[in-house]
Amino acid sequence: MRKRRRRNTIIWSIIGVLIIIAGWFSFGLGLNFNNQAQNKVVTVGVVGQSKQDAAIWKSVAKTAKEKYSITIKIKNFTDYNQPNKALKSGDVDLNAFQHYAFLDAWNKSNGGGVVPIGKTYIAPIRLYSKKYHKLAGLPDGATIAIPNDATNESRALFVLKNAGLIDLRKGKTLVTVADITKNPHNLKLKEISTEQTGRVINSVDASVVNNDYAGPAGLGDKQTIYIEPVNKDSKQWINIICARKGEENNKLYKDVVKAFQTKKTKQLTKHFYGDSQITAWDIKIK
């Protein structure tokens, strides 16, 4: 009788242990899977997303879901001061709105903390004129409007340099009119606010206008006399996907970059933007 009781006790003890183990696996592993599923959600901060950009990110999200089991969520901000702060604080996982030059300036002013992890596109800016149809037609002494804020002024000056109109001090990536070393055509550069560069087109000989302001000013291919080339001078204007410092090698984030850098994204960018926006992850910089 005692042997039977002892045997029953042992059996029930074994059953109890098995139940505990089974429960741990079902609960513990299930919790682990849930955590993994939650970790597969990546929030990307953007700024002023257009319908075209939304369509591109929708395609990227589809690729990320199908190929990498990642759910991409987009958080749209209203100005350029927000996304890097949100990234640094952990409010978003990645952001995609800025070029290298903007990131460099922001990091210097805010103690760093944001790093690039993948290229997206470059949107070449243009020199426009309603008076002249070709760059060669610009006369000596012509008045050219350029933006007066540090970043956009520098970019405009490099456009004029690459157009062969001026020379700039070598070794600098952020330049001002004080860095002009040669001005053989005696151009008069009119520094005005960025948003006014398109509006003054009728009162100057030519104007370097950012893409955001060219359309509203009625400027397009017909008024274009020079397009910013993609070279070592314009490399700093390539837009990028960014992460927090220390997370640049996060596989999840790298997979989001891979989901963006696809043939489909190239096709959609060409469809929506033509030559005004060029995918940049595989271009050769000369």
N, C-alpha and C positions, 0 to 999 in steps of 0.2 A: 504494500500500500504506500509506504514511504517512498519507495523507488518510483512508483507511478507519479506521486505528487512532485517529486524532484524533477522527473522527466517533463511533466507538464509545465513546471515553473521555468525550466530551461527553454522549452519550446516557445512559451509566451514571451519570454525575455527576448529570444531571437526575433520573434514576430514584431515586438515593440521596437527593437533596434532597426529592423527593416522598414517599418512605417516611418520612423524618424528620418532615416536616410532618404526614403522616397519623397517625403515631404520637403526635405531640404533641397533636393534636386528640382522638384517641381516648382517650388517657390523661389529658391535662390537663382536657378538658371533662368527662370521666367523673368525675374527681376533684372537679371543681367541682360537678357534679350531686350527688355523694355528700355533699359539704359542705352543699349546700343542703338535702338530705334530712335531714341531721343537725340543721341549724338549725331545722327544722320541728317538732322535739320540744320541748314546753314542760312543765316540771315545776311543779306547783302544790302548795304546802304548805297543809294544813288541820289542824284540831285535833279529835280525838275524833269522827271522821266517823260519823254514824248511817247506818242503812240507807236512810233517806229522802234524806239528803244525797248518799249514794253514787249513788242512782238519778238524782238531778238532775244530778250531774256526769257520769254516764254519758251522759245525753242531751246535755249540753253538748259532751262529747268527740265524740259522733257528728256533731253539727252542725259542729264545728271541722274534723273530718276530711273531711266531705263538701263543705263550702263553702269552706274555706280550706286544705285539705291539711295541717292541723296535727294532730299526735299529742299529746294531753294525757295526762300521767302525774300521778297523785296521790300525794303523800307525806304520810302521816298522822302527826301528832305527838301526843304524849300530854299536853302542857301548853302554856299560852299564852306561856311564856318562850322557846320554841324557834323558832317559824317566822320571826320577824323577824331573829333571829341567822343562821338558815340562809339567808334571802334576802340579807342583807348580805354574807355570806361566799361567795355564789354556789352554795350547795348546792341551792337551788331557784331557779327563774326568777321566780315570782310566789307570792304567798300570798293566801288568802281565808279569814279567820277573825275579823277584828277590826273594830271600829267606829272612827269618827273620833276619839272621845275617848281610846280605848285607844292608838291610833297616836300621837296628840299627846303623851300622857304617856310612851310608850316612847321616842319620838324625843328628848324633853327629857332623859331619863335615860341615853340611850345615844349621844348625839352625832349624832342624825339619821341620814339615809341611806336611809330608806324613805318612799315617796310613794304616795298613792292614785291609781289610774288608772281606776276604774270602780265605780259603786254596785251592790250586789247586793240586799240586803233589810234590813228593820228588823223586829225582833221586839218589839212593844209589851209592856211589863210591866204588871202589874195590881195594884190594891188589892183585897185579899180580906177577907171577914169571914164568920164562921159565926154571928155573933150578930145581924147586921143584913142585910137584903136589899137595901137601897138606900142610896146615898151620903147622901141627906137624912136617913136614920134615925140616923146617927151622932150621939150626944149631945155636948153641951159637956163638956169634960174627958175625952173618950175617949182611951184609950191606943192608940197606933199604933206597931207595930214597923217599923223601917227598918234596912237594912244599915249596918254601921259602917265599911266600907272607903271610901276617898275617892271613887272613881268611882261605885260603886253607891249610896252615900248621896246624892251630888249628884243622881243620876238620880231616886231616890225622892222627894227634896224637890221636884224640878220636877214630878213626878206630883201631889203634894199641892197644889202651887201652881196647876197647871192645873185641878185639881179644885175650885179656889176655896176651899180650906181654910186656906191661909197665903199670905203675900206674901213675896217674896225681894228682896234687894238687887239692883238693876238693874245690867246691864253685866258680869255674871260668868257664866262657863259652868261653873265648878266651884265648888259652894257647900257650906257646912256648916250645921249648926243655928245657928251664930253669925250667919249671913246672913239669918235670918228677921226680917223687919221688922214683920210683923203676924201675930198668932195669935188671931183674934177668937173662936175656939171653945175657947181654952185647952187645946188638944190636948197630951197628954203623949207625947213622942216617945221611944220606947225603942230605943236604938241597940244592935244585936246583930250577931253574925257573919252574913254573907250566907246561909250554909247553914242557919242556925237560924230564919230569918224565916218559913218555912213550918211548922216544927215547933211554934212557939209560938202558933199561930193560936187555940187553945182558951183561952189565958190572957191574950189581949189583945182589944181591940174590933175591930181590923183590922190588916192587915200588908201592906206592899209587898214582893212576892216575885218574884224573878227567875224566868224561865220554866224554867230548869234545875232549880229546886227546887220549883216549884209542883206538878208531876205527882206526884213521889214523896210529897208531903205530902197528896195526895188533893184538891188544889184545882183547880177548873175553872170553867166558865161559871156553875154554880149558886152558887158562893161569890163571884163577881166583882161588885164594886159600882162599880168605875171602871177604865177602860182608858186607858192612856197615849195621848194623841193624837199624830198626826204633824204637828208644826208646827216653828217656828223653835227652840223649846226642845229638841225631841227630834231635831233634825237631826244632832247630834253622835253619836247612837246608831245611825246608818245604817251597816250593814256594807259593806265595800269590798274590792275586789281591789287589791293593792299590788305595786309593782315597786321596784327599786333606783333611787335618785336618779340622774338622768341618762339613764335608760332609759324614762321615762314616755311618750316618743313613738315607741318601738319599734313598728313596724307589726305585727309578729308578736304582740306582747302586746295591742295594740289589737284585733286580730282575735279573740283569746281572749275579750276583754270583749264584743265583738259576739256571739260564739257563746253567751255566757251570757245576754245581755240580749235574750231572744227571747220570743215568745208561748208557745212550748212550755214554757220555764222558768216562766213565770207560771202556766200550767195545772198543772204538776207541783207547784209550791209551794202553790197553792190546794188541790190534791188531798191532799197529805200533811199540811199544816199548818193548813188552814182560815184563820181570821182571826188566828191567833197569830203568823204570819209573813207579811209583806207585801213583795212586790217593790218596790224603791225607786228604780229608775233613771228613772222617768217620773212620779213623784208630784209634786204641786205643794205647796211648802212655804209656809204662810201665816204 
